[in-house]
């Protein structure tokens, strides 16, 4: 089982993730990021790559997909909080979608492409 991140590890690992759009989850010791892709197929391609990386790491995200929106929350359930598994997977996911728009306001629901056209 992975250990929770120490204060020093959090101070070193979380600020760069924050700069790339990851935000603290308001109710969990977790990080969350929302991507907006140009299309459903781009979102699905990202999720496919993410699924393979998660399977290799044996560490699986909590996520949702709505058309071109992918919403990912990372936490290590067995440790009840953030571990290096989460930060490593976050960095990997970031490398899969450098062109996607990032939604940093997690207070409002993210509109998918089909809703924004309505």
C-alpha positions in Angstrom: 0.0 0.0 0.0 1.2 3.5 -0.8 1.8 6.0 1.9 0.1 9.4 2.1 2.1 12.3 0.8 4.1 14.1 3.4 3.9 17.8 3.8 7.3 18.2 2.0 6.1 15.9 -0.8 2.9 17.9 -1.2 4.8 21.2 -1.2 7.1 19.8 -4.0 4.6 17.9 -6.1 1.3 19.8 -5.9 2.2 23.3 -7.1 3.3 22.2 -10.6 0.1 20.1 -10.9 -1.9 23.2 -9.9 -0.2 25.1 -12.7 -1.4 22.5 -15.2 -5.0 22.8 -13.9 -5.3 20.2 -11.1 -7.3 21.5 -8.2 -7.9 20.2 -4.6 -11.1 18.4 -4.3 -13.3 20.2 -1.7 -14.5 17.1 0.1 -11.6 14.6 -0.3 -7.9 14.4 0.0 -7.8 14.3 -3.8 -7.0 16.3 -6.9 -9.3 16.9 -9.8 -8.9 18.2 -13.3 -11.5 18.8 -16.1 -10.5 18.7 -19.7 -12.5 20.1 -22.6 -11.6 18.4 -25.9 -12.6 19.5 -29.5 -14.7 16.4 -30.0 -16.0 13.2 -28.4 -13.4 11.2 -30.3 -10.6 13.2 -28.9 -12.0 12.8 -25.4 -12.4 9.1 -25.9 -8.8 8.8 -27.3 -7.5 10.5 -24.1 -9.6 8.2 -21.9 -8.2 5.2 -23.8 -4.6 6.2 -23.2 -5.4 7.1 -19.6 -7.1 3.7 -19.0 -4.0 1.9 -20.3 -1.7 4.0 -18.1 -3.9 3.5 -15.1 -4.0 -0.3 -15.7 -0.2 -0.5 -16.0 0.1 1.4 -12.7 -2.7 -0.6 -11.1 -4.1 2.7 -10.0 -7.5 3.8 -11.4 -9.1 7.2 -11.5 -12.6 8.2 -10.7 -13.8 9.9 -13.8 -16.8 10.9 -15.9 -17.1 11.7 -19.6 -19.9 13.8 -21.2 -19.3 14.2 -24.9 -16.1 16.3 -25.1 -15.6 16.8 -21.3 -13.5 14.4 -19.2 -13.5 15.0 -15.4 -10.9 13.1 -13.4 -10.4 12.8 -9.7 -7.4 11.1 -8.3 -7.0 9.7 -4.8 -5.7 6.5 -3.4 -8.7 4.9 -1.7 -6.7 2.3 0.2 -4.6 5.1 1.8 -7.6 7.4 2.2 -5.9 10.3 0.4 -3.2 11.5 -1.9 -0.1 9.3 -2.6 2.6 9.3 -5.2 0.4 7.1 -7.3 -1.9 10.0 -7.8 0.7 12.6 -8.6 2.5 10.2 -11.0 -0.8 9.4 -12.8 -1.7 13.1 -12.9 1.6 13.9 -14.6 1.1 11.1 -17.1 -2.5 12.3 -17.9 -1.2 15.8 -18.5 1.2 14.5 -21.1 -1.6 12.9 -23.1 -3.6 16.1 -23.7 -1.4 19.2 -24.0 -3.8 20.7 -26.6 -7.0 20.3 -24.6 -8.7 23.3 -22.9 -8.6 23.1 -19.1 -11.6 24.0 -17.0 -10.3 25.4 -13.7 -13.5 26.7 -12.2 -14.9 23.5 -10.6 -17.8 25.4 -9.0 -20.0 25.4 -12.0 -20.9 22.4 -14.2 -18.7 22.2 -17.3 -20.8 22.5 -20.5 -20.0 20.0 -23.1 -19.9 20.9 -26.8 -23.4 19.8 -27.5 -24.8 22.0 -24.6 -22.8 25.0 -25.6 -24.2 24.9 -29.1 -27.8 24.8 -27.9 
